[in-house]
Amino acid sequence: MEAIWDLGIEVVRAIQGLGSWLEGPMKFFSFLGTEDFFMFVLPVVFWCIDIGTGMRVAFMLLVGATVNDTFKLLFHGPRPYWYSTQVRALAGETGFGVPSGHSQSAVGVWGMLASRLRKSWGWVVAILVAFLIGFSRMYLGVHFPHDVLLGWTVGALLLWLVVKSWDRVAAWLQKLAPWQQVLAAFVFSLVLLAPALLTRAWVQANWQIPQFWVENAATALPDGPLPAPLLLDGLISNVGTIFGLGVGLVWLNRMGWFEMKGPWWKLVLRFLVGVLGVLTIRYGLKAIFPEDASLLAYGLRYLRYTLIGAWVAGGAPWAFLRLGLAEK
């Protein structure tokens, strides 16, 4: 792998050599591939535009992130600035590098939006944004070219699989009783979690992070995050949210769906009420629950993000109906 990494360092250095004027635009495009950005866009789509599209985008984001975490553990590759001091670190990351999560999410999420839009210009925008996000990750020094290429590939395969299978799986789920639907969502979250946990256990038992990766990262970003690639926080959060969304959808289906249309001020209030609920659950329970790497802490993190997912898909719509911000 050293030969591939060495070649990748030369490519990253060449990209960074295009000039410091690109730093601002590249950080902007990198932000368009972050979970923070998608967590802002997703509620807007889910509560104010189209629930069906919102669920598909959420599925692509969360399942894609879980698959990405598993692949990262399997390949356990470095970031360019971990591997070489010749690369400028314009951003910091704690996890493994391959495949690029930003690149994968960009293809999956923006591609899903384009598939729902059903306009040729939508695909042009999606492809352009996905390319610029992947390019930005190399410019910022946090991904090798092969990280980005594999991220694009995995994202495209997941997008194709979800688009092709969504309607059939949804039809099968609709035939189940509500408790069976909740059980299916729970089992699915565990099925996603299991390969990552097994891979992590294997890596932890058979591999140790090279000390020079840690030293290079500390040199490149003295005040930035150090490599900590075996933490499970993000993985647990993703699968918990997936289960919660399933629970919320069952809840929403039983109480009746709501009309998406409405005056602009109601749409704004929906967003504010919904986000307030998310923040209350996320940070209120975070202040109470432990945040270490223990089994108890991870279990409570799973519960916290299950509640967030349930609120997004079921609790917030219930509140909208109760507050008169939506009609059945």
C-alpha positions, 0 to 999 in steps of 0.5 A: 500500500505504501506505493499507492499512498506515496503516489497519492501524496504527490497528487494531493500536493499537486492539487494543493499547489493550485493555490491558497485562493482555493481554500475558502471554496474547497471548505465550502464544498466540503461542508456540502458533504458533511452530516451537519449540512445534511442534518439541516437539509433533511428536516426541511425536506422531511417536514416541509417538502416531501416525506417520501423524499426525506425518508429516502435521503435519510436512508441514503445518509444513515445507511451509507454512513454505516457502510462507510464506517465498516469499510473504513475499519476494514481497510484502516487506511491513513489520512494524507496528513497522517502519512506525510508531513509534505501535505498541508492539513487544512481540516482535521479528522479522527477516523480512517480515510478510505473510502471517503465518507464525504464523497460517498454521501455526496453521490448517495444523497445528491443522487437521490435528490436528483432521482426524485426530481426527475430532471436532467439538470438535477443530475448535472448539479448532483454530479458536479457537486459530488465531483467538487466535494471529492476534489475538495477533500483532496485539496484539504489534505484529508483524503487520497485520490483512491479514497475519493474514487472508492467513495464515489463508487460505493455511493453510486452502488448504494444509490442504485440498490436503494432506488431499485429496491425501495418500492418492493421493500416498502410494499413488503413492510406495509403487509406487516403488523405495526409491531412487526414493522418496529421489530424489522427496523430494530433487526435491520439496525443490528444487521448494519451494526454487526459487521462493523463491530466484528471488523473493529474487533478484528482490527483491534486484535491484529493491528496497531496504529503506526506511531508516526501517523499520530505524530504527523497529525499532531505536527500538522494540526497542533490544536486539532483532533488526533487519530482515534479511528476505533471509536464507535460514537458515530456508528452507534448514532447512525444505527440508533437513528435508523431504528428511531426513524422506523419507529416514527414512521409506524407511529406516523402511519397509525395516526395518519399522514399530514398535508405537506403544503401550507403558508410559508409561516407555518412551514417555518414554524414546523422547522423551528418546532421540529429542530427544537425537539431534536436539540432538546433530545440530543443535548438534554440527554447528552448532559445526563447520559455518560459519554465514555466508551463503555457498553452502557454509554453506547447503549444509552447513545443508541437510545438517545438517537433512537428517540431523535429518529422517532421524533423526526419521523413521528413525534414532530408530525404529531406536534405539527398536527396538535399545534395546527401547523399541518392538516391531516 
